[in-house]
Amino acid sequence: MELSVVVPTLNGRDRLAGTLDALASSVPAAEVVVVNGPSADGTTGMVRERDDVDVLVEIPDRSVATARNAGIGHASGSVVALVDHGLAVDEAWAEAVRTGLADADVVTGPTRRPRRAGAATETVEIRTVAGREVTYFNSGNVAFDRAVLDAFDGYDEYLEVGGSRDLAHRLADSEFSVEWAQSMAVERTYGADGGEPQRDWGWKYRSLAYRLTKNYGTHPTVFRRLFGHAGKDAVDALGDVVRRKSGPSKWLATGRDVLSGAAVGLKDGLSARARDRSIARNPHGASKQAERAVSVYDWR
């Protein structure tokens, strides 16, 4: 197995360093490709000083889907893994990738989150959507047989969020299989930088509507899931108003963002479905874009 590990990063120098240290220690034979968005924290200099990174790709786009596609394009392995910065692999991780891909086309595993009483571990998430069984994968800890990425033209670069869930829906409509391996675990580490991003409600519903209509058209399930998500979020947000954690104006503004995001996503999703009726369902895929990199440092 020729393994390439792609690590997208954006203003995460300290967390990235921890991820690279773990890869060098636990998977020294792997090809490591770092894709750096327009970071302003010295990430480029830190990576260039290391001798355990094979390729550094600098891109001007902040989109994680673009970063993933750029890294995949510069990776040479027959197996391509994606590991987020701030996650650390261990010695069992590479063996879990090897074992999982012997039986499946995509293998993924949990992220352990340290807690006082021990580590909390994710479990597999499977949903049936319009009669299609979808196995979602951990976006920051997944490995693909190269043939899968070629067949689906990578990630859909229309999406600023939800690109991995979109790919899971597309995989579910193909002969490719996804396996969840509990032993393919990564540990979440914490550096001096980072923090939880603020939720963009407009993009959440734009992404949800887009990927549902692109993959399922106007099936009733699409609207049922949209209304179900929106109803739950509306009740939760109203609860914050009652508890005085936010004001009525913020609740109304959130509702406006949800409605406008969903409307745009529905329109663009139907357009995307019409533009690409192939198995890829990806009119904004890796092959549709020009060269993404502004600089490439290749030490192979």
GUKOLLO-710815 format. One record per residue: residue number from 0; x, y, z negated of N, C-alpha, C in turn. Coordinates in Angstrom, 1 decimal. Each point is the difference from the previous one (the first is absolute). Last residue first. Example, Ala and Ser with C-alpha at 12.3 -4.5 7.8 and 13.67 -1.06 7.14 Angstrom:
BEGIN
1_12.8_-2.2_-7.1_0.9_1.1_0.0_-0.8_1.1_-0.8
0_0.3_-5.7_0.1_-0.9_1.2_0.0_0.9_1.2_0.0
// end
This chain:
BEGIN
299_10.1_15.6_2.9_0.1_-1.4_0.3_1.2_-0.3_0.9
298_-1.9_4.3_-1.9_1.3_-0.5_-0.4_0.2_-1.5_0.2
297_-3.1_4.7_1.5_0.0_-1.5_0.1_1.5_-0.5_-0.2
296_-3.5_4.6_-0.4_1.4_-0.5_-0.4_0.0_-1.5_0.0
295_-3.2_4.2_2.3_0.1_-1.4_-0.4_1.5_-0.3_-0.3
294_-3.8_4.4_0.7_1.3_-0.5_-0.2_0.0_-1.5_-0.4
293_-3.9_2.2_1.2_0.8_1.2_0.4_1.5_-0.4_-0.2
292_-4.6_-3.2_1.1_1.2_0.3_-0.8_0.6_1.3_0.5
291_-3.7_-2.4_2.1_-0.4_0.7_-1.2_1.1_0.6_-0.8
290_-1.3_-1.4_5.4_1.0_-0.2_-1.0_-0.3_0.9_-1.2
289_-4.3_-0.7_2.7_1.4_0.2_0.5_0.9_-0.3_-1.2
288_-4.8_-2.5_0.4_0.7_1.3_-0.4_1.4_0.1_0.6
287_-3.2_-3.8_0.3_-0.6_1.2_0.6_0.7_1.3_-0.2
286_1.1_-4.5_-1.8_0.4_0.2_1.4_-0.6_1.2_0.7
285_-1.1_-1.3_-4.6_1.4_0.3_0.1_0.4_0.3_1.5
284_-5.2_0.8_-1.0_1.1_-0.9_-0.5_1.4_0.4_0.3
283_-5.0_1.5_0.6_1.0_0.9_-0.5_1.2_-0.8_-0.6
282_-4.0_-2.1_1.8_0.4_1.0_1.0_1.0_1.0_-0.4
281_-1.8_-4.9_-1.5_0.9_0.9_-0.5_0.4_1.0_1.1
280_-2.2_-4.6_-0.3_-0.9_1.0_-0.5_0.8_1.2_-0.6
279_1.3_-4.6_1.8_0.7_0.9_-0.7_-0.9_1.0_-0.7
278_-1.5_-3.3_3.1_0.2_-0.6_-1.4_0.7_1.1_-0.8
277_-2.5_2.2_4.0_0.8_-1.2_-0.1_0.1_-0.5_-1.5
276_-2.2_4.0_2.0_-0.9_-1.2_-0.3_0.8_-1.3_-0.1
275_0.5_5.7_0.0_0.9_-1.2_-0.1_-0.9_-1.2_-0.4
274_-2.0_4.3_0.9_1.3_0.2_0.7_0.9_-1.3_-0.1
273_-4.3_0.4_-2.3_-0.2_0.0_1.4_1.3_0.1_0.8
272_0.1_0.2_-4.7_-0.5_-1.3_0.4_-0.2_-0.1_1.5
271_1.2_4.2_-1.9_1.2_-0.9_0.0_-0.5_-1.4_0.5
270_-3.3_3.2_-0.6_0.8_0.4_1.2_1.2_-1.0_0.1
269_-2.7_-0.3_-3.8_-0.8_-0.5_1.2_0.8_0.3_1.3
268_1.8_1.7_-4.0_0.0_-1.5_0.0_-0.7_-0.6_1.2
267_-0.1_4.7_-0.8_1.3_-0.4_0.5_0.1_-1.5_0.0
266_-4.0_1.8_-1.8_0.1_0.4_1.4_1.4_-0.5_0.6
265_-0.9_-0.7_-4.6_-0.9_-0.8_0.8_0.2_0.3_1.5
264_2.5_2.6_-3.1_0.5_-1.4_0.1_-0.9_-0.9_0.9
263_-1.3_4.5_-1.1_1.1_0.0_1.0_0.5_-1.5_0.2
262_-3.4_0.6_-3.2_-0.5_0.3_1.3_1.1_0.0_1.1
261_1.1_-0.6_-4.6_-0.7_-1.2_0.5_-0.5_0.3_1.5
260_2.0_3.6_-2.4_1.0_-1.0_0.3_-0.7_-1.3_0.6
259_-2.8_3.5_-1.5_0.7_0.4_1.2_1.1_-1.0_0.4
258_-2.5_-0.8_-4.0_-0.9_-0.1_1.2_0.8_0.4_1.2
257_2.3_0.2_-4.1_-0.3_-1.3_0.3_-0.9_-0.1_1.3
256_1.1_4.2_-1.8_1.2_-0.6_0.6_-0.3_-1.5_0.4
255_-3.3_2.5_-2.3_0.2_0.5_1.3_1.1_-0.6_0.8
254_-0.7_-1.2_-4.5_-1.1_-0.5_0.8_0.2_0.5_1.5
253_2.8_1.8_-3.3_0.4_-1.3_0.3_-1.0_-0.7_0.9
252_-1.0_4.3_-1.5_1.1_0.0_0.9_0.4_-1.4_0.4
251_-3.1_0.5_-3.4_-0.6_0.3_1.3_1.0_0.0_1.1
250_1.5_-0.6_-4.4_-0.8_-1.2_0.4_-0.6_0.3_1.4
249_2.2_3.5_-2.1_1.0_-1.0_0.5_-0.7_-1.2_0.5
248_-2.6_3.3_-2.0_0.5_0.5_1.3_1.0_-1.0_0.6
247_-1.8_-0.7_-4.4_-0.9_-0.3_1.1_0.5_0.4_1.3
246_3.7_-1.0_-3.7_-1.2_0.8_0.1_-0.9_-0.4_1.2
245_3.5_-2.9_-3.5_0.0_0.8_1.2_-1.3_0.8_0.1
244_0.9_-2.6_-3.8_1.4_-0.1_0.6_0.1_0.8_1.3
243_-3.9_-0.7_-3.0_0.6_1.3_0.1_1.5_-0.2_0.3
242_-3.7_-3.3_-0.3_1.0_0.0_-1.1_0.9_1.2_0.0
241_-3.3_-0.5_3.4_-0.7_-0.1_-1.3_0.9_0.0_-1.2
240_1.9_0.0_4.3_-0.7_1.2_-0.2_-0.7_0.0_-1.3
239_2.0_-3.9_1.5_1.0_0.9_-0.5_-0.6_1.4_-0.2
238_-2.8_-3.3_1.7_0.3_-0.3_-1.4_1.1_0.9_-0.5
237_-1.1_0.1_4.5_-1.0_0.7_-0.8_0.2_-0.3_-1.5
236_2.8_-2.2_3.1_0.3_1.4_-0.1_-1.0_0.8_-0.8
235_-0.8_-4.6_0.7_1.2_0.2_-0.8_0.4_1.5_-0.2
234_-3.5_-1.2_3.0_-0.4_-0.2_-1.4_1.1_0.2_-1.0
233_0.9_0.2_4.6_-0.8_1.2_-0.4_-0.5_-0.2_-1.4
232_2.4_-3.5_2.0_0.9_1.1_-0.3_-0.8_1.3_-0.4
231_-2.4_-3.9_1.3_0.7_-0.2_-1.2_0.9_1.1_-0.4
230_-2.4_0.3_4.0_-0.9_0.0_-1.1_0.8_-0.2_-1.3
229_2.3_-0.5_4.1_-0.3_1.4_-0.3_-0.9_0.2_-1.2
228_1.1_-4.4_1.6_1.2_0.7_-0.6_-0.4_1.5_-0.4
227_-3.4_-2.4_2.2_0.3_-0.6_-1.3_1.2_0.6_-0.7
226_-1.2_1.2_4.4_-0.9_0.6_-1.0_0.2_-0.6_-1.4
225_2.6_-1.7_3.6_0.3_1.4_-0.2_-0.9_0.6_-1.1
224_-0.7_-4.5_1.2_1.2_0.2_-0.8_0.4_1.5_-0.2
223_-3.7_-1.1_2.7_-0.3_-0.5_-1.3_1.2_0.2_-0.9
222_0.3_0.9_4.6_-0.6_1.1_-0.7_-0.4_-0.4_-1.5
221_2.2_-3.3_2.8_0.8_1.3_0.0_-0.7_1.0_-0.9
220_-2.3_-4.0_1.0_1.0_-0.1_-1.2_0.8_1.2_-0.1
219_-3.0_-0.7_3.7_-0.6_0.5_-1.2_0.9_0.0_-1.2
218_2.1_0.4_5.0_-0.6_-1.0_-0.8_-0.6_0.6_-1.3
217_2.4_2.0_4.0_-1.2_0.6_-0.8_-0.7_-1.1_-0.8
216_5.2_-0.7_1.3_-1.0_0.8_0.8_-1.1_0.5_-0.9
215_4.1_-2.5_-1.2_-1.3_-0.7_0.0_-1.1_0.8_0.7
214_4.8_1.4_-0.4_0.1_-1.5_0.0_-1.4_-0.7_0.1
213_0.6_4.8_0.0_0.9_-0.5_1.0_0.0_-1.5_0.1
212_-2.5_2.2_-3.4_-0.7_0.1_1.3_1.0_-0.5_1.1
211_1.7_0.0_-4.4_-1.2_-0.9_0.1_-0.7_0.1_1.4
210_3.8_2.8_-1.1_0.4_-1.4_0.2_-1.2_-1.0_0.0
209_-0.9_4.7_-0.5_0.8_-0.3_1.2_0.3_-1.4_0.2
208_-2.1_1.6_-4.0_-0.9_0.0_1.1_0.7_-0.4_1.3
207_2.7_0.5_-3.8_-0.9_-1.1_-0.2_-1.0_-0.1_1.2
206_3.0_3.7_-0.1_0.7_-1.3_0.2_-0.9_-1.2_-0.1
205_-1.7_4.2_-1.1_0.4_0.0_1.4_0.6_-1.3_0.4
204_-0.8_0.8_-4.5_-1.3_-0.4_0.8_0.2_0.1_1.5
203_3.7_1.2_-2.9_-0.5_-1.3_-0.4_-1.2_-0.5_0.8
202_1.7_4.4_0.6_0.7_-1.0_0.7_-0.4_-1.4_-0.4
201_-2.0_3.7_-2.2_-0.3_0.0_1.4_0.7_-1.1_0.8
200_0.9_0.6_-4.6_-1.3_-0.6_0.3_-0.3_0.0_1.4
199_4.6_0.0_-2.7_-0.5_0.8_1.1_-1.3_-0.7_0.4
198_3.1_-0.1_-4.8_-0.8_-0.7_1.0_-0.6_1.0_1.0
197_4.8_0.4_-2.7_-1.4_0.4_-0.1_-0.8_-0.6_1.1
196_4.5_-2.4_-1.9_-0.5_1.0_0.9_-1.5_0.4_-0.3
195_3.8_-1.8_-3.5_-1.1_-0.5_0.7_-0.5_1.2_0.9
194_5.2_-0.7_-1.2_-1.2_0.4_-0.7_-1.2_-0.4_0.8
193_5.9_1.1_0.5_-1.3_-0.7_0.3_-1.2_0.5_-0.8
192_5.6_-0.3_-1.3_-0.9_0.7_0.9_-1.3_-0.8_0.1
191_3.5_-1.5_-2.7_-0.3_1.4_-0.5_-0.9_0.7_0.9
190_-0.4_-5.3_-0.1_1.1_0.9_0.0_-0.4_1.4_-0.5
189_-1.7_-5.5_-0.2_-0.4_1.4_-0.1_1.3_0.8_-0.1
188_-2.0_-5.1_2.0_0.9_0.7_-0.8_-0.3_1.5_0.0
187_-2.4_-5.2_1.1_-0.1_1.5_0.2_1.0_0.6_-1.0
186_0.3_-4.9_2.3_-0.2_0.7_-1.2_0.0_1.5_0.3
185_-1.4_-4.7_2.9_0.9_1.1_-0.1_-0.3_0.7_-1.3
184_-1.0_-5.3_2.3_-0.3_1.2_-0.8_1.1_1.0_0.1
183_-1.5_-4.7_1.9_0.6_1.1_0.8_-0.3_1.3_-0.7
182_-1.8_-4.1_-1.6_1.4_0.1_-0.3_0.8_1.0_0.8
181_-4.7_-1.0_0.6_0.2_0.7_-1.3_1.5_0.1_-0.4
180_-2.5_-0.1_4.9_1.0_-0.8_-0.8_0.3_0.7_-1.3
179_-3.8_-0.1_4.4_0.4_0.7_-1.2_0.9_-1.0_-0.8
178_-1.1_0.4_5.5_0.1_-0.8_-1.2_0.4_0.9_-1.1
177_-2.3_0.1_5.3_0.6_0.7_-1.1_0.0_-0.8_-1.2
176_-0.4_-0.8_5.8_-0.4_-0.3_-1.4_0.8_0.8_-1.0
175_-1.7_0.0_5.7_1.0_0.2_-1.0_-0.5_-0.2_-1.4
174_-2.6_0.1_4.1_0.4_-1.3_-0.5_1.2_0.0_-1.0
173_-3.8_4.0_0.5_1.0_-0.7_0.9_0.3_-1.3_-0.6
172_-2.6_3.7_-2.0_-0.7_-0.4_1.2_0.9_-0.6_1.0
171_1.5_1.5_-4.3_-1.1_-0.9_-0.3_-0.7_-0.4_1.3
170_3.5_3.3_0.1_0.5_-1.4_-0.1_-1.1_-1.0_-0.2
169_-1.1_4.6_0.0_0.3_-0.5_1.4_0.6_-1.4_-0.1
168_-1.0_2.1_-4.0_-1.3_-0.2_0.7_0.4_-0.6_1.4
167_3.6_1.4_-2.6_-0.6_-1.2_-0.6_-1.3_-0.4_0.7
166_2.2_4.1_1.1_0.6_-1.2_0.6_-0.5_-1.3_-0.5
165_-1.7_4.0_-2.0_-0.4_-0.1_1.4_0.7_-1.2_0.7
164_1.3_1.0_-4.3_-1.3_-0.6_0.0_-0.6_-0.1_1.4
163_4.1_2.2_-0.5_0.2_-1.4_-0.3_-1.4_-0.7_0.0
162_0.2_4.7_0.5_0.5_-0.7_1.2_0.1_-1.5_-0.2
161_-1.6_3.9_-3.0_-0.8_-1.2_0.4_0.5_-0.7_1.2
160_1.1_5.2_-0.4_-0.1_-1.0_-1.1_-0.8_-1.1_0.6
159_1.2_3.1_3.0_0.9_0.5_-1.0_0.0_-0.9_-1.2
158_-1.3_-1.1_5.4_-0.4_-0.1_-1.5_1.1_0.6_-0.9
157_0.4_-0.5_4.8_-1.1_0.9_-0.2_-0.2_0.2_-1.5
156_3.0_-3.2_1.9_0.5_1.2_-0.4_-1.0_1.1_-0.1
155_0.1_-5.5_-0.4_-0.7_1.0_0.7_0.4_1.4_-0.5
154_3.3_-4.5_0.0_-1.1_0.7_-0.7_-0.6_1.0_0.9
153_2.3_-4.1_2.5_0.3_0.7_-1.3_-1.2_0.6_-0.7
152_-0.3_-2.7_4.0_0.7_1.3_0.3_0.2_0.8_-1.3
151_-1.7_-4.6_0.7_-0.9_1.0_-0.5_0.5_1.4_0.2
150_2.5_-3.9_1.3_-1.4_-0.3_0.5_-0.9_1.2_-0.3
149_4.5_-0.1_-1.7_-0.1_0.2_1.5_-1.4_0.0_0.5
148_0.7_-1.1_-4.5_0.2_1.5_0.2_0.0_0.3_1.5
147_-0.1_-4.5_-1.2_-1.2_0.6_-0.5_0.0_1.5_0.3
146_3.8_-2.8_0.9_-1.0_-0.1_1.0_-1.3_0.7_-0.4
145_3.8_-0.3_-3.0_0.1_1.0_1.0_-1.2_0.0_1.0
144_-0.7_-1.7_-4.9_0.7_-0.6_1.2_0.0_1.1_1.0
143_-0.4_1.7_-4.9_-0.7_-0.4_1.2_0.9_-0.8_0.9
142_-0.8_1.9_-5.6_0.9_-0.5_1.1_-0.7_-0.6_1.1
141_-0.6_3.5_-4.7_-0.6_-0.9_1.0_1.1_-0.3_1.0
140_-1.1_3.5_-4.0_0.7_-1.2_-0.2_-0.6_-1.1_0.9
139_-1.7_4.5_-0.4_1.4_0.2_-0.4_0.8_-1.2_-0.2
138_-4.8_0.0_1.1_0.7_0.8_1.0_1.4_0.3_-0.3
137_-3.2_-4.3_-1.1_0.7_1.1_-0.8_0.8_0.9_1.0
136_-4.3_-2.7_1.8_1.3_-0.2_-0.5_0.6_1.2_-0.7
135_-5.1_-2.6_1.3_0.8_1.2_0.0_1.4_-0.4_-0.5
134_-3.9_-2.8_2.6_1.0_-0.1_-1.1_0.9_1.2_0.0
133_-5.2_-1.4_2.1_1.2_0.9_0.0_0.9_-0.2_-1.2
132_-4.2_-2.4_3.1_0.7_-0.1_-1.2_1.3_0.8_0.0
131_-4.9_0.6_2.7_1.5_-0.2_0.2_0.6_0.0_-1.4
130_-4.7_1.0_0.9_0.3_-1.4_0.3_1.4_-0.4_0.2
129_-1.4_4.5_-1.2_-0.6_-0.4_1.3_0.3_-1.4_0.4
128_2.8_0.8_-3.9_-0.6_1.2_0.7_-0.6_-0.4_1.3
127_2.1_-2.1_-4.9_-0.6_-0.4_1.2_-0.7_1.3_0.6
126_4.6_-0.6_-3.4_-1.4_0.5_0.2_-0.6_-0.6_1.3
125_4.4_-0.4_-3.9_-0.6_-0.5_1.2_-1.4_0.5_0.1
124_5.0_0.5_-2.9_-1.3_0.7_0.3_-0.5_-0.5_1.3
123_3.8_-1.7_-4.1_-0.4_0.1_1.4_-1.4_0.6_0.1
122_2.9_1.4_-4.2_-0.4_-1.2_0.6_-0.5_0.2_1.4
121_3.7_2.6_-3.8_-1.2_0.0_0.9_-0.3_-1.4_0.4
120_2.3_1.4_-4.8_0.3_-0.5_1.4_-1.3_0.0_0.8
119_2.7_2.1_-4.8_-1.3_-0.2_0.7_0.3_-0.4_1.4
118_3.2_-0.6_-4.5_-0.1_0.6_1.3_-1.4_-0.4_0.6
117_1.2_0.9_-5.4_0.4_-0.9_1.1_-0.3_0.6_1.3
116_-1.0_2.2_-4.1_-0.3_-1.4_-0.4_0.5_-1.0_1.1
115_0.5_4.7_0.6_0.5_-0.2_-1.3_-0.1_-1.5_-0.3
114_0.3_0.9_5.1_-0.9_0.6_-1.1_0.6_-0.4_-1.3
113_1.3_0.1_5.8_0.3_-0.2_-1.4_-1.0_0.7_-0.9
112_-0.8_-2.1_4.9_0.0_1.3_-0.6_0.3_-0.2_-1.5
111_0.5_-2.9_4.9_-0.1_0.0_-1.4_0.2_1.4_-0.6
110_-1.8_-2.0_4.9_0.9_0.9_-0.6_-0.3_0.0_-1.5
109_-0.8_-4.1_4.0_-0.5_1.1_-1.0_1.1_1.0_-0.3
108_-0.3_-2.7_4.9_0.0_-0.4_-1.4_-0.3_1.2_-0.9
107_0.1_-2.4_5.5_0.0_1.2_-0.9_-0.1_-0.5_-1.4
106_0.7_-1.6_5.6_0.0_-0.4_-1.4_0.1_1.3_-0.8
105_-1.3_-2.0_5.3_0.2_1.2_-0.8_0.0_-0.6_-1.5
104_-0.4_-3.1_3.3_0.6_1.0_0.9_0.3_1.3_-0.8
103_-0.2_-5.4_-1.9_-0.8_1.1_0.4_0.8_1.0_0.9
102_1.9_-4.0_-1.9_-1.4_-0.4_0.1_-0.9_1.1_0.5
101_4.7_0.6_-0.7_0.0_-1.3_0.6_-1.4_-0.5_0.2
100_1.0_4.1_-2.2_-0.1_0.1_1.4_0.2_-1.3_0.7
99_0.3_0.3_-4.8_-1.3_0.4_0.5_-0.2_0.1_1.5
98_4.2_-1.1_-2.0_-1.0_-1.1_-0.2_-1.3_0.4_0.5
97_3.4_3.3_0.1_0.4_-1.1_0.8_-1.1_-1.1_0.0
96_-0.4_3.6_-3.0_-0.2_0.4_1.4_0.2_-1.1_1.0
95_1.1_-0.7_-4.5_-1.5_0.0_0.2_-0.3_0.5_1.4
94_4.5_0.1_-1.2_-0.5_-1.4_0.1_-1.5_-0.1_0.2
93_1.9_4.2_-0.9_0.4_-0.4_1.3_-0.5_-1.5_0.3
92_-0.7_1.8_-4.4_-0.8_0.7_1.0_0.3_-0.5_1.4
91_2.2_-1.1_-4.3_-1.1_-0.9_0.5_-0.7_0.5_1.1
90_3.4_2.4_-2.4_0.6_-1.1_0.7_-1.1_-0.9_0.7
89_-1.6_5.0_-0.8_0.9_-0.8_-0.8_0.5_-1.2_0.8
88_-1.9_5.5_0.8_-0.2_-1.4_0.3_1.0_-0.8_-1.0
87_-2.4_5.1_-0.4_1.2_-0.8_0.0_-0.3_-1.5_0.2
86_-2.1_5.4_1.0_-0.3_-1.4_-0.3_1.3_-0.8_0.0
85_-0.3_4.7_1.1_-0.5_-0.1_-1.4_-0.4_-1.4_-0.4
84_-0.3_1.3_5.1_1.0_0.5_-0.9_-0.6_0.0_-1.4
83_-1.9_-3.6_3.5_0.0_1.5_-0.4_1.1_0.3_-0.9
82_-0.2_-3.9_3.9_0.0_0.2_-1.5_0.0_1.5_-0.3
81_-0.8_-3.9_4.2_-0.1_1.4_-0.4_0.0_0.0_-1.5
80_2.0_-3.6_4.1_-0.7_0.3_-1.3_-0.1_1.5_-0.2
79_0.8_-3.7_4.3_0.1_1.4_-0.5_-0.8_0.1_-1.2
78_2.5_-4.0_3.3_-0.9_0.3_-1.0_0.2_1.4_-0.5
77_2.6_-1.4_3.3_-1.2_-0.8_0.5_-1.1_0.1_-1.0
76_3.9_4.0_0.5_-0.3_-1.4_-0.5_-1.2_-0.6_0.6
75_2.1_4.6_0.5_0.3_-1.1_1.0_-0.4_-1.4_-0.4
74_-1.5_5.6_-0.8_0.3_-1.2_-0.6_0.3_-1.1_1.0
73_-1.6_4.5_1.0_1.4_-0.1_-0.2_0.5_-1.2_-0.7
72_-4.7_0.9_0.7_0.6_0.2_1.3_1.5_-0.2_0.0
71_-2.5_0.1_-4.0_-0.2_-1.3_0.7_0.7_0.1_1.4
70_-0.1_3.9_-2.5_0.9_-1.0_-0.6_-0.1_-1.3_0.7
69_-3.0_3.4_1.3_1.4_0.4_0.3_1.0_-1.0_-0.5
68_-4.6_-0.5_-1.2_0.3_-0.3_1.4_1.4_0.3_0.5
67_-1.3_1.3_-4.4_0.1_-1.5_0.1_0.2_-0.4_1.5
66_-0.6_4.6_-0.9_1.3_-0.5_-0.6_0.1_-1.5_0.2
65_-4.0_2.0_1.3_1.0_0.3_0.9_1.4_-0.5_-0.5
64_-3.6_-0.4_-2.8_-0.2_-0.9_1.1_1.1_0.2_1.0
63_-0.3_2.9_-3.7_0.6_-1.3_-0.4_-0.1_-1.0_1.2
62_0.3_5.5_0.4_-1.0_-1.1_0.0_0.8_-1.3_-0.3
61_1.8_4.5_0.6_-0.2_-0.4_-1.4_-0.9_-1.3_-0.1
60_3.6_2.0_4.0_-1.4_-0.2_-0.4_-0.1_-0.6_-1.4
59_4.1_0.8_2.6_-0.6_1.3_-0.4_-1.4_-0.1_-0.6
58_4.4_-3.7_-0.1_-1.2_0.4_0.8_-0.6_1.3_-0.5
57_4.7_-3.6_-0.1_-0.6_1.3_-0.5_-1.2_0.4_0.9
56_2.9_-4.7_-1.4_-0.8_0.6_1.0_-0.6_1.3_-0.6
55_4.1_-3.9_-0.9_-0.8_1.1_-0.6_-0.6_0.8_1.1
54_2.4_-5.2_-0.9_-0.5_1.0_0.9_-0.8_1.1_-0.8
53_2.5_-3.5_-2.2_0.4_-0.2_1.4_-0.4_1.1_1.0
52_1.3_-0.4_-5.5_-1.1_0.3_0.9_0.5_-0.1_1.4
51_2.8_-0.5_-4.0_-1.0_-1.1_0.1_-1.2_0.3_0.8
50_3.8_2.9_-1.4_0.5_-1.0_1.0_-0.9_-1.2_0.1
49_-0.5_5.7_-1.5_-0.1_-1.5_-0.4_0.6_-0.8_1.1
48_-0.6_4.8_0.2_1.2_-0.4_-0.8_0.0_-1.4_-0.4
47_-3.6_2.0_2.5_1.2_-0.1_0.9_1.3_-0.3_-0.9
46_-4.2_0.6_-2.2_0.0_-1.2_0.9_1.3_-0.1_0.8
45_-0.7_3.9_-2.6_0.1_-1.2_-0.9_0.1_-1.3_0.8
44_-0.8_4.1_2.3_1.4_-0.1_-0.5_0.2_-1.2_-0.9
43_-4.4_0.9_1.5_0.9_-0.3_1.1_1.4_-0.2_-0.4
42_-3.3_1.5_-3.1_-0.1_-1.4_0.3_1.0_-0.4_1.1
41_-1.1_4.4_-2.4_1.3_-0.6_0.2_0.0_-1.5_0.3
40_-3.9_3.0_-0.4_0.6_-0.3_-1.3_1.4_-0.7_0.1
39_-3.8_1.3_3.2_0.8_1.2_-0.4_0.7_-0.3_-1.3
38_-2.4_-2.9_4.6_0.2_0.2_-1.5_0.9_1.2_-0.2
37_-3.0_-2.1_4.0_0.8_1.2_-0.2_0.2_0.3_-1.5
36_-0.3_-5.1_1.2_-0.8_1.2_0.5_0.8_1.3_-0.3
35_2.1_-5.0_0.7_-0.1_1.1_-0.9_-0.9_1.1_0.7
34_1.3_-5.6_0.0_-0.6_1.1_0.8_-0.4_1.1_-0.9
33_3.4_-4.6_0.1_-0.6_1.1_-0.8_-0.6_1.0_1.0
32_1.7_-5.4_0.1_-0.3_1.2_0.8_-0.7_0.9_-0.9
31_3.2_-4.8_-0.4_-0.8_1.0_-0.7_-0.1_1.3_0.9
30_1.0_-5.7_0.2_0.2_1.3_0.7_-0.9_1.0_-0.7
29_1.8_-4.6_-2.6_-1.1_0.7_0.8_0.5_1.3_0.7
28_2.4_-3.0_-3.1_0.2_-0.3_1.4_-1.1_0.7_0.9
27_0.3_0.2_-4.9_1.1_0.7_0.6_0.1_-0.2_1.5
26_-3.5_-0.3_-4.0_-0.1_-0.4_1.4_1.1_0.6_0.8
25_-0.2_0.7_-4.8_-0.8_-1.2_0.1_-0.1_-0.5_1.4
24_2.6_4.0_-1.2_0.3_-1.0_-1.0_-0.7_-1.4_0.3
23_-0.8_3.9_2.7_1.4_-0.4_0.1_0.4_-1.1_-0.9
22_-4.3_1.9_-0.3_0.1_-0.8_1.2_1.5_-0.4_0.2
21_-1.0_2.7_-3.7_-0.6_-1.3_-0.2_0.1_-0.8_1.3
20_1.5_4.4_0.1_0.8_-0.7_-0.9_-0.5_-1.5_-0.2
19_-2.6_3.1_2.5_1.2_-0.4_0.7_0.9_-0.8_-0.8
18_-3.7_1.9_-2.1_-0.5_-1.0_0.9_1.2_-0.6_0.8
17_0.8_3.7_-2.9_-0.3_-1.2_-0.7_-0.4_-1.2_0.9
16_0.7_4.3_1.9_1.2_-0.6_-0.5_-0.2_-1.3_-0.7
15_-3.8_2.6_1.2_0.6_-0.7_1.1_1.3_-0.7_-0.4
14_-2.0_2.8_-3.1_-0.8_-1.3_0.1_0.6_-0.8_1.2
13_1.8_4.3_-0.6_0.3_-0.8_-1.1_-0.7_-1.4_0.0
12_-0.9_3.2_3.5_1.4_-0.4_0.0_0.3_-1.0_-1.2
11_-4.1_2.1_2.5_0.0_-1.0_-1.0_1.4_-0.5_-0.3
10_-2.4_2.9_3.6_0.3_0.7_-1.3_0.0_-1.0_-1.1
9_-1.3_-2.5_3.8_-0.2_1.4_0.1_0.2_0.6_-1.4
8_0.5_-5.1_3.1_0.2_0.9_-1.2_-0.2_1.4_0.4
7_-0.2_-5.7_1.7_-0.3_1.4_0.3_0.1_0.8_-1.3
6_2.2_-4.8_1.6_-0.4_0.8_-1.2_-0.3_1.4_0.5
5_0.8_-5.4_2.1_-0.3_1.4_0.3_-0.4_0.7_-1.3
4_2.8_-4.7_1.4_-0.9_0.6_-1.0_0.0_1.5_0.3
3_1.1_-5.0_2.7_0.2_1.4_-0.1_-0.9_0.6_-1.0
2_2.1_-5.2_1.3_-0.9_0.9_-0.7_0.5_1.4_0.0
1_0.3_-5.1_2.4_0.7_1.3_0.1_-0.9_1.0_-0.6
0_0.3_-5.6_-0.5_-0.8_1.2_0.0_0.9_1.2_0.0
// end
